[in-house]
Amino acid sequence: MYLRATGSHPHWIKELSFHHEHIPMTRSQSLFNDAVNLMPGGVNSPVRAFRAVGGDPVFFASAKGCTLTDVDGNDYIDYIGSWGPFILGHSHPRVVAALHAQLDRATSFGAPTELENLLAQKIIDLVPSIDMVRMVNSGTEATLSAIRLARAFTRREKIVKFEGCYHGHGDSFLIKAGSGVATLGLPDSPGVTPATAGDTLTARYNDLSSVEELVTEYGEQIACIILEPVVGNMGCVPPVDGFLQGIRDLCTREGILLIFDEVMTGFRLAPGGAQELFDITPDLTTLGKIIGGGLPVGAYGGRREIMEMVAPAGPMYQAGTLSGNPLAMTAGLETLRILTEDPEVYVKLDLQSAKLEDGIRANLSDLGFPYTLNRVGSMITLFFTERDVRSWDDAKTCDTGLFGSYFSEMLRRGISLPPAQFEAAFLSIMHDDDVIARTVEANRESLAVIRKNA
Ligand SMILES: *Cc1c(COP(=O)(O)O)cnc(C)c1O
């Protein structure tokens, strides 16, 4: 399965390939062999290619609740949830019905619809910091627009982000820290210019003093500080006590806008996201994932006086041909309606997630594995390191090879985990006791196999 058409194979590879011909290729493998010639790396988003864990990606055909079915007819328990959106599970009957009904009416106008009012009102009702909202088509668009808005509003140019936080693929975010803490950033991808990188400053997550240093050095130039209030993108990393409040105070004092990137945590940790859970109000919030209910939606919103800078109310330009798309609004609105109908939904999600956590912890200590497990509500990451994981420096100490083996063993047992160590797994309301028990059993078997092979 590693013998992809790359042009000319050396002679020995042809022999090897001949030797393996009696092992039939799965349909997933065959599709991936085709895909690598059609799309860069065979995928439309890098993590899907399994490069962080080894092996070939699984191609999926259908999904219902928390069960995925691949193109070869195998079933898996899903802990990716399309990277967050499926908090209700896949193909929730009410979301599907709402989409069918909308499909029969229209799929796009490029003109205003009532659906946009309804979803906007719902978001404003739920998210404490949002008085006004603008819909876009992805989380990336939301964060790009939010920092442009922060710059427009403050008339300052620099932004502060944190190492290990992910805010989509905008140039300003593809930045690695310079050599010292209080230095300007460097491009972290070819194609990002040093000029752009120089406007992004990078601090250490959960280290307020690293932010204070930047503010001391660049205070009057800083437009905004953007962060994931609970990180999902270096694996699940909660903020330590006082960290978010400390940043809030610093921003207020220095006239810096605080942006919570709640693309992952919004509607995931509480109806009002992490800002409700921790009772900290940012100036701007970015949303995505769950607000689209599985269709492509992002949004940014915040205080009215800031949002009124956005065109056509104000001078900051931002637009989108398919923004507020009727199908996407429908999926998002129905998802948020169902979520908020049950006042116990987050308690139940937390309870099921705690059962999973307890089961995995018991397995790990029985088998004597060094590990750290972080969980906030239905976001959970098992880190293969002994170190407490509070920042990217900690996360980097993980044994990613071990994670790769664990991932493959779990997949073989029908458990679909995010294919990288530095990701959060998600539960949905469909992860019932039976599903959790099967997962804990697969976890025990997988760890035992790894132990034996070590
Ligand atoms: C997923 C994610 C993004 C990017 O969203 P896309 O829809 O993939 O562009 C931005 N910020 C956070 C916190 C995310 O988890």
The ligand as an SDF file (V2000), in Angstrom:
LIG
                    3D

 15 15  0  0  0  0  0  0  0  0999 V2000
  -10.9040   24.5430   13.0390 C   0  0  0  0  0  0  0  0  0  0  0  0
  -10.4200   25.7910   13.6210 C   0  0  0  0  0  0  0  0  0  0  0  0
  -10.1900   26.9350   12.8490 C   0  0  0  0  0  0  0  0  0  0  0  0
  -10.2600   26.9120   11.3440 C   0  0  0  0  0  0  0  0  0  0  0  0
  -11.5410   26.6470   10.8770 O   0  0  0  0  0  0  0  0  0  0  0  0
  -11.7040   26.1340    9.3510 P   0  0  0  0  0  0  0  0  0  0  0  0
  -13.1870   26.0340    9.1890 O   0  0  0  0  0  0  0  0  0  0  0  0
  -10.9900   24.8260    9.2900 O   0  0  0  0  0  0  0  0  0  0  0  0
  -11.1050   27.1490    8.4710 O   0  0  0  0  0  0  0  0  0  0  0  0
   -9.8520   28.0960   13.4830 C   0  0  0  0  0  0  0  0  0  0  0  0
   -9.7500   28.1520   14.8140 N   0  0  0  0  0  0  0  0  0  0  0  0
   -9.9410   27.0800   15.5960 C   0  0  0  0  0  0  0  0  0  0  0  0
   -9.8320   27.2100   17.0720 C   0  0  0  0  0  0  0  0  0  0  0  0
  -10.2710   25.8560   15.0270 C   0  0  0  0  0  0  0  0  0  0  0  0
  -10.4390   24.7900   15.8100 O   0  0  0  0  0  0  0  0  0  0  0  0
  1  2  1  0
  2  3  1  0
  2 14  2  0
  3  4  1  0
  3 10  2  0
  4  5  1  0
  5  6  1  0
  6  7  2  0
  6  8  1  0
  6  9  1  0
 10 11  1  0
 11 12  2  0
 12 13  1  0
 12 14  1  0
 14 15  1  0
M  END
$$$$
